[in-house]
Amino acid sequence: MSDPLGDFWIDYGSAESTGYRRELDLESAVTTASWECEGKVVEQAVFASRAAGAMIVLLTGNLTSVRVGLESPHPIDTSALDERILAIKG
């Protein structure tokens, strides 16, 4: 049995959101969510692979302020691969 790495969170700020919708595609194992924030559409797609030991989160839309984090009881290493990609290993 393995321990979960921790709790991954995304903070989109305090702006009002409307039109929330979520979907799960069982064939591709991708879950998506979309909503409207300040008149702009935001989309989030998530794919996780236990075999690869990875969780991929793709955020699209006109996001002005997004914070992400991981709370874990285990040692973790975070690094920005570029201005758009954050790697978290643990």
BAMI-188299 format. One record per atom (N, C-alpha, C, CB): atom name; x, y, z. Coordinates in steps of 0.1 Angstrom, whole numbers, always signed. Glycine has a CB too. Example, Ala and Ser with C-alpha at 12.3 -4.5 7.8 and 13.67 -1.06 7.14 Angstrom:
<pts>
+------+-------+-------+-------+
: atom :    xx :    yy :    zz :
+------+-------+-------+-------+
:    N :  +132 :   -57 :   +78 :
:   CA :  +123 :   -45 :   +78 :
:    C :  +132 :   -33 :   +78 :
:   CB :  +113 :   -45 :   +90 :
:    N :  +128 :   -22 :   +71 :
:   CA :  +137 :   -11 :   +71 :
:    C :  +129 :    +0 :   +79 :
:   CB :  +141 :    -6 :   +57 :
+------+-------+-------+-------+
</pts>
This chain:
<pts>
+------+-------+-------+-------+
: atom :    xx :    yy :    zz :
+------+-------+-------+-------+
:    N :    +8 :   -12 :    +0 :
:   CA :    +0 :    +0 :    +0 :
:    C :    +9 :   +12 :    +0 :
:   CB :   -10 :    +0 :   +12 :
:    N :    +5 :   +22 :    -7 :
:   CA :   +13 :   +35 :    -8 :
:    C :    +5 :   +46 :    -1 :
:   CB :   +17 :   +38 :   -22 :
:    N :   +13 :   +56 :    +4 :
:   CA :    +8 :   +68 :   +10 :
:    C :    +4 :   +78 :    -1 :
:   CB :   +17 :   +74 :   +20 :
:    N :    -6 :   +86 :    +0 :
:   CA :    -8 :   +97 :   -10 :
:    C :    +3 :  +107 :    -8 :
:   CB :   -22 :  +103 :    -8 :
:    N :    +7 :  +114 :   -19 :
:   CA :   +17 :  +124 :   -18 :
:    C :   +13 :  +136 :    -9 :
:   CB :   +21 :  +129 :   -32 :
:    N :    +0 :  +140 :   -11 :
:   CA :    -5 :  +151 :    -3 :
:    C :   -17 :  +157 :    -9 :
:   CB :    +6 :  +161 :    -1 :
:    N :   -20 :  +169 :    -5 :
:   CA :   -32 :  +177 :   -11 :
:    C :   -27 :  +187 :   -20 :
:   CB :   -40 :  +183 :    +1 :
:    N :   -31 :  +186 :   -33 :
:   CA :   -27 :  +196 :   -43 :
:    C :   -39 :  +206 :   -44 :
:   CB :   -25 :  +189 :   -57 :
:    N :   -35 :  +219 :   -44 :
:   CA :   -46 :  +229 :   -44 :
:    C :   -43 :  +240 :   -55 :
:   CB :   -48 :  +235 :   -31 :
:    N :   -54 :  +246 :   -60 :
:   CA :   -53 :  +257 :   -70 :
:    C :   -62 :  +268 :   -64 :
:   CB :   -57 :  +252 :   -84 :
:    N :   -56 :  +280 :   -63 :
:   CA :   -64 :  +292 :   -58 :
:    C :   -65 :  +301 :   -70 :
:   CB :   -57 :  +299 :   -46 :
:    N :   -77 :  +303 :   -75 :
:   CA :   -80 :  +312 :   -86 :
:    C :   -83 :  +326 :   -82 :
:   CB :   -91 :  +306 :   -94 :
:    N :   -82 :  +329 :   -69 :
:   CA :   -86 :  +342 :   -64 :
:    C :  -100 :  +343 :   -59 :
:   CB :   -83 :  +353 :   -75 :
:    N :  -105 :  +355 :   -56 :
:   CA :  -118 :  +356 :   -50 :
:    C :  -129 :  +361 :   -60 :
:   CB :  -117 :  +365 :   -39 :
:    N :  -126 :  +361 :   -73 :
:   CA :  -136 :  +366 :   -82 :
:    C :  -148 :  +357 :   -83 :
:   CB :  -129 :  +368 :   -96 :
:    N :  -160 :  +362 :   -86 :
:   CA :  -172 :  +355 :   -88 :
:    C :  -171 :  +345 :  -100 :
:   CB :  -184 :  +364 :   -89 :
:    N :  -176 :  +333 :   -98 :
:   CA :  -176 :  +324 :  -110 :
:    C :  -190 :  +320 :  -112 :
:   CB :  -167 :  +311 :  -106 :
:    N :  -193 :  +318 :  -125 :
:   CA :  -207 :  +313 :  -129 :
:    C :  -205 :  +302 :  -140 :
:   CB :  -215 :  +325 :  -135 :
:    N :  -216 :  +295 :  -143 :
:   CA :  -216 :  +285 :  -154 :
:    C :  -207 :  +274 :  -152 :
:   CB :  -213 :  +292 :  -166 :
:    N :  -205 :  +269 :  -139 :
:   CA :  -196 :  +258 :  -136 :
:    C :  -201 :  +245 :  -143 :
:   CB :  -194 :  +256 :  -121 :
:    N :  -192 :  +238 :  -150 :
:   CA :  -195 :  +226 :  -156 :
:    C :  -183 :  +216 :  -155 :
:   CB :  -199 :  +228 :  -171 :
:    N :  -186 :  +203 :  -152 :
:   CA :  -175 :  +194 :  -151 :
:    C :  -178 :  +181 :  -159 :
:   CB :  -171 :  +191 :  -137 :
:    N :  -168 :  +175 :  -164 :
:   CA :  -170 :  +162 :  -172 :
:    C :  -159 :  +152 :  -169 :
:   CB :  -170 :  +166 :  -187 :
:    N :  -162 :  +140 :  -171 :
:   CA :  -152 :  +129 :  -169 :
:    C :  -152 :  +120 :  -182 :
:   CB :  -154 :  +121 :  -156 :
:    N :  -141 :  +119 :  -189 :
:   CA :  -140 :  +110 :  -200 :
:    C :  -133 :   +98 :  -196 :
:   CB :  -133 :  +118 :  -212 :
:    N :  -141 :   +87 :  -194 :
:   CA :  -135 :   +74 :  -189 :
:    C :  -125 :   +68 :  -199 :
:   CB :  -146 :   +65 :  -186 :
:    N :  -127 :   +70 :  -212 :
:   CA :  -118 :   +65 :  -222 :
:    C :  -104 :   +71 :  -221 :
:   CB :  -124 :   +67 :  -236 :
:    N :  -103 :   +84 :  -220 :
:   CA :   -90 :   +91 :  -219 :
:    C :   -85 :   +93 :  -205 :
:   CB :   -91 :  +104 :  -226 :
:    N :   -94 :   +90 :  -195 :
:   CA :   -91 :   +93 :  -181 :
:    C :   -88 :  +107 :  -178 :
:   CB :   -79 :   +84 :  -177 :
:    N :   -95 :  +116 :  -185 :
:   CA :   -93 :  +131 :  -183 :
:    C :  -106 :  +137 :  -177 :
:   CB :   -89 :  +138 :  -196 :
:    N :  -104 :  +144 :  -166 :
:   CA :  -115 :  +152 :  -161 :
:    C :  -114 :  +166 :  -165 :
:   CB :  -117 :  +150 :  -146 :
:    N :  -125 :  +173 :  -168 :
:   CA :  -124 :  +187 :  -172 :
:    C :  -134 :  +195 :  -164 :
:   CB :  -126 :  +189 :  -187 :
:    N :  -131 :  +207 :  -162 :
:   CA :  -141 :  +216 :  -156 :
:    C :  -139 :  +230 :  -163 :
:   CB :  -138 :  +218 :  -140 :
:    N :  -150 :  +237 :  -164 :
:   CA :  -150 :  +250 :  -171 :
:    C :  -160 :  +259 :  -163 :
:   CB :  -153 :  +249 :  -186 :
:    N :  -157 :  +272 :  -163 :
:   CA :  -165 :  +282 :  -157 :
:    C :  -162 :  +295 :  -163 :
:   CB :  -164 :  +281 :  -142 :
:    N :  -170 :  +305 :  -160 :
:   CA :  -168 :  +319 :  -164 :
:    C :  -165 :  +327 :  -152 :
:   CB :  -181 :  +324 :  -172 :
:    N :  -154 :  +335 :  -154 :
:   CA :  -149 :  +344 :  -143 :
:    C :  -146 :  +357 :  -149 :
:   CB :  -137 :  +337 :  -136 :
:    N :  -152 :  +367 :  -144 :
:   CA :  -150 :  +381 :  -149 :
:    C :  -153 :  +382 :  -164 :
:   CB :  -136 :  +386 :  -145 :
:    N :  -163 :  +375 :  -169 :
:   CA :  -166 :  +375 :  -183 :
:    C :  -157 :  +367 :  -192 :
:   CB :  -166 :  +389 :  -187 :
:    N :  -148 :  +359 :  -186 :
:   CA :  -139 :  +351 :  -194 :
:    C :  -141 :  +336 :  -190 :
:   CB :  -124 :  +356 :  -192 :
:    N :  -139 :  +328 :  -201 :
:   CA :  -141 :  +313 :  -198 :
:    C :  -127 :  +308 :  -193 :
:   CB :  -145 :  +306 :  -211 :
:    N :  -127 :  +300 :  -183 :
:   CA :  -116 :  +293 :  -177 :
:    C :  -118 :  +278 :  -178 :
:   CB :  -113 :  +297 :  -162 :
:    N :  -108 :  +270 :  -183 :
:   CA :  -109 :  +256 :  -183 :
:    C :   -97 :  +249 :  -176 :
:   CB :  -110 :  +251 :  -198 :
:    N :  -101 :  +238 :  -170 :
:   CA :   -91 :  +230 :  -163 :
:    C :   -92 :  +216 :  -167 :
:   CB :   -92 :  +232 :  -147 :
:    N :   -81 :  +210 :  -171 :
:   CA :   -82 :  +195 :  -175 :
:    C :   -71 :  +188 :  -166 :
:   CB :   -79 :  +193 :  -190 :
:    N :   -75 :  +177 :  -161 :
:   CA :   -66 :  +169 :  -152 :
:    C :   -65 :  +155 :  -157 :
:   CB :   -71 :  +170 :  -137 :
:    N :   -52 :  +150 :  -157 :
:   CA :   -50 :  +136 :  -161 :
:    C :   -40 :  +131 :  -150 :
:   CB :   -44 :  +134 :  -175 :
:    N :   -42 :  +119 :  -145 :
:   CA :   -33 :  +113 :  -135 :
:    C :   -29 :   +99 :  -140 :
:   CB :   -39 :  +112 :  -121 :
:    N :   -16 :   +95 :  -139 :
:   CA :   -12 :   +82 :  -142 :
:    C :    -3 :   +76 :  -131 :
:   CB :    -3 :   +83 :  -155 :
:    N :    -8 :   +66 :  -125 :
:   CA :    -1 :   +60 :  -114 :
:    C :   +12 :   +53 :  -120 :
:   CB :    -9 :   +49 :  -107 :
:    N :   +11 :   +47 :  -131 :
:   CA :   +22 :   +41 :  -138 :
:    C :   +34 :   +51 :  -140 :
:   CB :   +18 :   +34 :  -151 :
:    N :   +30 :   +63 :  -144 :
:   CA :   +40 :   +73 :  -147 :
:    C :   +44 :   +81 :  -135 :
:   CB :   +36 :   +82 :  -158 :
:    N :   +36 :   +79 :  -124 :
:   CA :   +38 :   +87 :  -112 :
:    C :   +36 :  +102 :  -114 :
:   CB :   +52 :   +85 :  -107 :
:    N :   +26 :  +105 :  -122 :
:   CA :   +24 :  +119 :  -126 :
:    C :    +9 :  +123 :  -126 :
:   CB :   +30 :  +122 :  -140 :
:    N :    +7 :  +136 :  -123 :
:   CA :    -6 :  +142 :  -124 :
:    C :    -3 :  +155 :  -133 :
:   CB :   -12 :  +146 :  -110 :
:    N :   -11 :  +156 :  -143 :
:   CA :    -9 :  +168 :  -152 :
:    C :   -22 :  +176 :  -151 :
:   CB :    -7 :  +163 :  -167 :
:    N :   -20 :  +189 :  -149 :
:   CA :   -31 :  +199 :  -148 :
:    C :   -28 :  +209 :  -159 :
:   CB :   -32 :  +205 :  -134 :
:    N :   -38 :  +211 :  -168 :
:   CA :   -37 :  +221 :  -178 :
:    C :   -48 :  +232 :  -175 :
:   CB :   -39 :  +215 :  -192 :
:    N :   -43 :  +244 :  -174 :
:   CA :   -52 :  +255 :  -171 :
:    C :   -52 :  +264 :  -184 :
:   CB :   -49 :  +263 :  -159 :
:    N :   -64 :  +268 :  -189 :
:   CA :   -64 :  +277 :  -200 :
:    C :   -75 :  +287 :  -198 :
:   CB :   -68 :  +269 :  -213 :
:    N :   -73 :  +299 :  -204 :
:   CA :   -82 :  +310 :  -202 :
:    C :   -74 :  +322 :  -198 :
:   CB :   -92 :  +307 :  -192 :
:    N :   -80 :  +333 :  -197 :
:   CA :   -74 :  +345 :  -193 :
:    C :   -72 :  +346 :  -178 :
:   CB :   -81 :  +358 :  -199 :
:    N :   -63 :  +339 :  -172 :
:   CA :   -61 :  +339 :  -158 :
:    C :   -51 :  +350 :  -154 :
:   CB :   -57 :  +325 :  -153 :
:    N :   -55 :  +359 :  -145 :
:   CA :   -46 :  +369 :  -141 :
:    C :   -38 :  +366 :  -129 :
:   CB :   -54 :  +382 :  -140 :
:    N :   -44 :  +358 :  -120 :
:   CA :   -38 :  +354 :  -108 :
:    C :   -42 :  +340 :  -104 :
:   CB :   -42 :  +364 :   -97 :
:    N :   -32 :  +331 :  -104 :
:   CA :   -34 :  +317 :  -100 :
:    C :   -23 :  +313 :   -91 :
:   CB :   -35 :  +308 :  -112 :
:    N :   -26 :  +307 :   -79 :
:   CA :   -16 :  +302 :   -70 :
:    C :   -19 :  +287 :   -69 :
:   CB :   -17 :  +308 :   -56 :
:    N :    -8 :  +279 :   -69 :
:   CA :    -9 :  +264 :   -68 :
:    C :    +0 :  +260 :   -56 :
:   CB :    -5 :  +257 :   -81 :
:    N :    -3 :  +249 :   -50 :
:   CA :    +5 :  +244 :   -40 :
:    C :    +3 :  +230 :   -36 :
:   CB :    +3 :  +252 :   -27 :
:    N :   +11 :  +224 :   -28 :
:   CA :   +10 :  +210 :   -24 :
:    C :   +13 :  +210 :    -9 :
:   CB :   +19 :  +201 :   -32 :
:    N :    +4 :  +205 :    -1 :
:   CA :    +6 :  +203 :   +13 :
:    C :    +9 :  +188 :   +15 :
:   CB :    -6 :  +208 :   +22 :
:    N :   +21 :  +185 :   +20 :
:   CA :   +24 :  +171 :   +21 :
:    C :   +32 :  +168 :   +34 :
:   CB :   +33 :  +167 :    +9 :
:    N :   +30 :  +156 :   +40 :
:   CA :   +38 :  +152 :   +51 :
:    C :   +51 :  +147 :   +47 :
:   CB :   +30 :  +142 :   +60 :
:    N :   +53 :  +145 :   +34 :
:   CA :   +66 :  +139 :   +28 :
:    C :   +74 :  +151 :   +23 :
:   CB :   +63 :  +129 :   +17 :
:    N :   +88 :  +148 :   +22 :
:   CA :   +96 :  +158 :   +16 :
:    C :   +93 :  +160 :    +1 :
:   CB :  +111 :  +154 :   +17 :
:    N :   +92 :  +172 :    -4 :
:   CA :   +88 :  +175 :   -18 :
:    C :   +98 :  +185 :   -23 :
:   CB :   +74 :  +180 :   -19 :
:    N :   +99 :  +185 :   -36 :
:   CA :  +108 :  +194 :   -43 :
:    C :   +99 :  +201 :   -54 :
:   CB :  +121 :  +187 :   -50 :
:    N :   +99 :  +214 :   -54 :
:   CA :   +92 :  +222 :   -65 :
:    C :  +102 :  +230 :   -73 :
:   CB :   +81 :  +231 :   -59 :
:    N :   +99 :  +230 :   -86 :
:   CA :  +108 :  +239 :   -94 :
:    C :   +99 :  +243 :  -106 :
:   CB :  +120 :  +230 :   -99 :
:    N :  +102 :  +256 :  -110 :
:   CA :   +96 :  +262 :  -122 :
:    C :  +104 :  +257 :  -134 :
:   CB :   +94 :  +277 :  -121 :
:    N :   +98 :  +250 :  -143 :
:   CA :  +105 :  +245 :  -155 :
:    C :  +106 :  +257 :  -165 :
:   CB :   +99 :  +233 :  -161 :
:    N :   +96 :  +265 :  -165 :
:   CA :   +95 :  +278 :  -173 :
:    C :   +84 :  +286 :  -167 :
:   CB :   +93 :  +275 :  -188 :
:    N :   +80 :  +297 :  -173 :
:   CA :   +70 :  +306 :  -167 :
:    C :   +56 :  +299 :  -167 :
:   CB :   +69 :  +319 :  -175 :
:    N :   +54 :  +288 :  -174 :
:   CA :   +41 :  +282 :  -175 :
:    C :   +41 :  +268 :  -169 :
:   CB :   +37 :  +281 :  -189 :
:    N :   +52 :  +262 :  -165 :
:   CA :   +53 :  +248 :  -160 :
:    C :   +59 :  +247 :  -147 :
:   CB :   +60 :  +239 :  -170 :
:    N :   +52 :  +242 :  -137 :
:   CA :   +57 :  +239 :  -124 :
:    C :   +58 :  +224 :  -121 :
:   CB :   +47 :  +246 :  -113 :
:    N :   +69 :  +220 :  -117 :
:   CA :   +71 :  +205 :  -114 :
:    C :   +72 :  +204 :   -99 :
:   CB :   +84 :  +200 :  -121 :
:    N :   +64 :  +194 :   -94 :
:   CA :   +64 :  +191 :   -80 :
:    C :   +68 :  +176 :   -79 :
:   CB :   +50 :  +194 :   -73 :
:    N :   +78 :  +173 :   -72 :
:   CA :   +82 :  +159 :   -70 :
:    C :   +83 :  +155 :   -56 :
:   CB :   +96 :  +156 :   -77 :
:    N :   +79 :  +143 :   -53 :
:   CA :   +80 :  +138 :   -39 :
:    C :   +80 :  +124 :   -38 :
:   CB :   +68 :  +144 :   -31 :
+------+-------+-------+-------+
</pts>
